[in-house]
Every structure is written in structure tokens, then in C-alpha cells.
Amino acid sequence: MRRLHLTKASQHTVRPEAGFSLIELLVVVAVILIIAAIAIPNYIQSKMRANEASAVQSLRNIATAELVYATTYGVNFTPGPGLSQLSGNGINPDQNNAGLIDTVLASGIKQGYAITYTPLTTDAQGNTATFSVTADPLSPTTGQRHFYTDQTCVIRQNLSVQAGPTDIPI
């Protein structure tokens, strides 16, 4: 076998470097930043709409639970304040521990919304005859709309202030 003898000139041949150039890396980073600039606001809007949908569903759940409570216990609606009577473990339900909604919803804060139950009027026996439930965003990034419902189970919305019984239904 023959051995190849390399001269000094052939040892210094130019070989292409492996890897990316700085310009190529900068182009890739710029493309990623452009995609992120488009995607992040859309993600935030989607999250906000999901929070609003959760608030509406929470109001539906509370209004339905109030109707079930009134039918089951024959005392109109929960006396309040708050939603603790509708919550509970559901093992031994009674008027103070009905087990009709989960404990997260009963806490009054869910998916970036503050949910407030308010008894409005009472009947001759002192039982709650009418109630209202509002859902208001905790910050402008968790939602933009405010929601309201009462014993009629009609959910209403307001875009700027706390919703009430005269606002438009959704």
C-alpha cells in the first residue's frame, strides 16, 4: 500500500464549518418572535373567552342548584350569605349542606371571576323568596363582561359595570 504524503499546502485546505451562521440564527429567532407576537394576543383572547364561558356556566349551575334546593327542601331559596349552603360533600345532604355545587364554585372565585350570591327578598316565614347572582372579572385580563342572573334563570351581561336585572340577556 502506498502512503500518501501530505504537503503543508494540502494540510491547510479550506473545509466548510459545521453549524449555522449568525445571520441564519438571527433569521430563525426573528421568525419565532413574529409568530409569538401573533399567537400570544390570540391566546390571551381565547383564555378570556373561556373564563367568560365558565362564569356563565357557573351562574347556570347556581340558578339550577337554587331551584333544586327550593324543590327539595320546600323553603324557597338558600338564605345566604354566600353559596355555602349549596355546597357540601353530598353524603348526608340537608338544608345547610345540600351538596348541589362543588366547593370551588361555593368559594366565590372561579376562573378569574368573583361570584356573589345575594338574597333579595323574603316571604312571610322569613325564607328567601328572590335572589341574585353576579359574576364579575377579577381583572381586565381574566374577562371583560359582567354577568347576572336571578330566580328567573335568565343570564344577563354588561360590558362596563356590574350587570343587573335590566341588562340585556345573552
C-alpha positions as CSV (number, residue, x, y, z in Angstrom):
1,M,0.0,0.0,0.0
2,R,1.1,3.4,-0.8
3,R,1.2,6.1,1.8
4,L,0.0,9.4,0.9
5,H,2.3,12.2,1.9
6,L,0.6,15.4,2.6
7,T,2.4,18.6,2.0
8,K,2.0,21.6,4.2
9,A,-0.2,23.3,1.5
10,S,-2.6,20.4,1.4
11,Q,-3.0,20.3,5.1
12,H,-4.5,23.8,5.1
13,T,-7.3,23.2,2.7
14,V,-10.5,25.2,3.5
15,R,-13.2,23.0,4.9
16,P,-16.8,24.2,5.4
17,E,-17.6,24.8,9.0
18,A,-20.4,22.7,10.5
19,G,-23.3,24.6,12.2
20,F,-25.3,27.7,11.5
21,S,-24.1,31.2,10.8
22,L,-25.0,34.1,13.0
23,I,-27.3,35.5,10.3
24,E,-29.2,32.2,9.9
25,L,-29.7,32.1,13.7
26,L,-31.0,35.7,13.7
27,V,-33.5,35.0,11.0
28,V,-34.8,32.0,12.9
29,V,-35.2,34.0,16.1
30,A,-36.9,36.8,14.2
31,V,-39.4,34.3,12.6
32,I,-40.1,32.8,16.1
33,L,-40.7,36.3,17.6
34,I,-43.1,37.2,14.8
35,I,-45.1,34.0,15.3
36,A,-45.2,34.7,19.1
37,A,-46.3,38.2,18.5
38,I,-49.3,36.9,16.5
39,A,-50.1,33.9,18.8
40,I,-49.9,35.4,22.3
41,P,-52.7,38.0,21.9
42,N,-54.9,35.3,20.3
43,Y,-54.1,33.0,23.3
44,I,-55.0,35.7,25.8
45,Q,-58.3,36.4,24.0
46,S,-59.1,32.7,23.9
47,K,-58.3,32.4,27.6
48,M,-60.5,35.4,28.4
49,R,-63.4,33.9,26.4
50,A,-63.0,30.6,28.2
51,N,-63.2,32.4,31.6
52,E,-66.4,34.2,30.5
53,A,-67.9,30.9,29.3
54,S,-67.0,29.4,32.7
55,A,-68.6,32.3,34.5
56,V,-71.8,31.9,32.5
57,Q,-71.9,28.1,33.2
58,S,-71.3,28.8,36.9
59,L,-74.3,31.1,37.0
60,R,-76.4,28.4,35.3
61,N,-75.2,25.8,37.8
62,I,-76.1,28.1,40.8
63,A,-79.5,29.0,39.4
64,T,-80.3,25.3,38.8
65,A,-79.0,24.3,42.2
66,E,-81.2,27.0,43.8
67,L,-84.3,25.6,42.0
68,V,-83.4,22.1,43.1
69,Y,-82.8,23.3,46.7
70,A,-86.2,25.1,46.7
71,T,-87.9,22.0,45.4
72,T,-86.1,19.6,47.7
73,Y,-86.4,21.5,51.0
74,G,-89.6,23.5,50.4
75,V,-88.1,26.7,51.8
76,N,-87.7,28.7,48.7
77,F,-84.0,29.5,48.1
78,T,-80.9,29.4,50.3
79,P,-80.7,32.1,52.9
80,G,-77.1,33.0,52.2
81,P,-75.0,34.9,52.5
82,G,-72.7,33.2,50.1
83,L,-73.1,29.8,48.5
84,S,-72.0,27.6,51.4
85,Q,-75.5,26.0,51.9
86,L,-75.5,24.8,48.2
87,S,-72.1,23.1,48.7
88,G,-71.1,20.2,50.8
89,N,-69.9,16.7,50.5
90,G,-73.3,15.3,49.3
91,I,-73.1,12.3,51.6
92,N,-75.7,13.5,54.1
93,P,-77.4,16.4,52.4
94,D,-79.5,18.8,54.4
95,Q,-80.5,22.5,54.2
96,N,-77.1,23.7,55.3
97,N,-75.0,21.2,53.3
98,A,-77.0,20.4,50.2
99,G,-74.1,19.1,48.0
100,L,-75.5,20.7,44.8
101,I,-72.4,22.6,43.7
102,D,-68.7,22.0,44.1
103,T,-66.6,23.6,46.8
104,V,-64.6,25.7,44.2
105,L,-67.8,27.3,43.0
106,A,-69.0,27.8,46.6
107,S,-65.8,29.7,47.4
108,G,-67.0,32.5,45.2
109,I,-64.0,32.7,42.9
110,K,-63.7,30.6,39.8
111,Q,-61.7,31.0,36.6
112,G,-60.8,34.7,37.3
113,Y,-64.3,35.7,38.2
114,A,-65.8,36.7,41.6
115,I,-69.2,35.1,42.0
116,T,-71.5,36.7,44.5
117,Y,-74.9,35.4,45.8
118,T,-77.3,37.8,47.4
119,P,-80.7,37.0,48.9
120,L,-83.0,39.9,47.9
121,T,-86.5,39.4,49.5
122,T,-88.1,37.1,52.0
123,D,-91.5,35.6,52.3
124,A,-93.8,35.8,55.4
125,Q,-91.9,32.9,57.0
126,G,-88.6,34.6,56.5
127,N,-87.4,32.3,53.7
128,T,-85.5,33.8,50.8
129,A,-88.1,34.5,48.0
130,T,-85.8,36.1,45.5
131,F,-82.0,36.2,44.9
132,S,-79.4,37.5,42.6
133,V,-76.0,36.1,41.5
134,T,-73.3,38.2,39.8
135,A,-70.1,37.2,38.2
136,D,-67.5,40.0,37.8
137,P,-64.0,39.6,36.4
138,L,-61.2,40.0,38.9
139,S,-59.1,41.9,36.4
140,P,-59.4,43.1,32.8
141,T,-57.2,40.2,31.7
142,T,-59.5,37.5,33.1
143,G,-62.6,38.8,31.4
144,Q,-64.4,41.9,30.0
145,R,-68.1,41.1,30.6
146,H,-70.0,41.2,33.8
147,F,-72.9,38.6,34.3
148,Y,-76.1,38.5,36.4
149,T,-78.9,36.0,37.0
150,D,-81.7,35.6,39.5
151,Q,-84.5,33.2,40.2
152,T,-85.8,33.6,36.6
153,C,-82.6,31.8,35.4
154,V,-82.1,34.4,32.7
155,I,-78.4,35.3,32.4
156,R,-77.7,39.0,31.6
157,Q,-74.5,40.8,30.7
158,N,-72.9,44.2,30.9
159,L,-69.7,45.2,29.2
160,S,-68.6,48.0,31.6
161,V,-70.2,47.7,35.0
162,Q,-71.7,45.1,37.3
163,A,-74.7,43.5,35.5
164,G,-78.2,43.8,36.8
165,P,-81.8,42.8,36.1
166,T,-82.3,45.4,33.4
167,D,-79.2,44.5,31.3
168,I,-79.5,42.6,28.0
169,P,-79.8,38.8,28.2
170,I,-77.1,36.7,26.5
